[in-house]
Amino acid sequence: MKMKNHMWVDGQLRQTNKRYAHLKLKQKEKIHSWMYESYAAVTKELGHYPQAADTDRVLSPVFAKIAEAGIWIPGNEVRKHYHSIQNHLKSRLEREQNQQNTSA
């Protein structure tokens, strides 16, 4: 049986044209928090906010956690989502750093 947008991978039927919006809310929240953790770690490591060239450095641990959790989503969808929330991640990190500086 041939299906246009599905394929068998490791005994599971997977949708090849799956979008980030098709994920469950809990899956989206997990991925978002992993992106933030990785973004913050790379920022600390580099000493500045990640640039476009640092995208793979930020997303590499996120892809590993996605695979470990068994969430199937095409990599380009994760990249698109990362680029769409990059400013939000930066703002959140700045806000948290400011709160730490004022409380110290």
CORFENDA-V99217 format. One line per field, one symbol per residue. phi: phi as a letter, one per 20 degrees, with the letter a starting at -180 (. if undefined). psi: psi as a letter, one per 30 degrees, with the letter a starting at -180 (. if undefined). burial: + if it has 24 or more other C-alpha atoms within 12 Angstrom, else -. Layout:
phi: ???
psi: ???
burial: ???
This chain:
phi: .ddfdcbeclmdedefdfdgffffgfffffffffffgffffffffenbffegfegfffegffffffffemedbfgffffgfgffdgffffffffffffffffee
psi: kkkegllkkhgkjkjfgklefflleeeeeeeeeeeeeeeeeeeeefglkkaefgeeeefefeeeeeeefgkjkkefeeeeeeefgeeeeeeeeeeeeeeeeff.
burial: -------------------+-------+--++-+++-+++-++-----++----+++++--++--+----+++-+-+++-+++--+--++--+-----------
